[in-house]
């Protein structure tokens, strides 16, 4: 696997890092909220569906926060055709995501915010 792992890569070493945790499913989600109208020409959120199931989070690609199993050339990015203010996209934190290129002329900007939420199971009540 050419181009993979170096000691200096993100999340490979350190007492704070748990290799087993990196491979487990995480119940942490990103909620992305559009605050303005946007199209793919303005740069909007793009995701790779199913990428949260990839392996190799414990051995990320060199110089990237992407799982070792991620193949950028074969990735099928999904970009919404229109985003309205108030639209919300919720995805697993391990979902590979980014933004489409801003090709608008004259240059327009989109405004959004995101937050993380962790789903915890409540202990059974008596």
Buried (B, 14 or more C-beta within 10 A) or exposed (E): EEEEBEEEBBBBEEEEEEEEEBBEEBEEBBEBBBEEBBBBEBBBBBBBEEBBEBEBBBBBBBEBEBBBBBEEEEBEBEBBEEBEEEBEBEBBBBBBBEBBEBEBEEEBEBEBEBEEEEEEEEEEEE
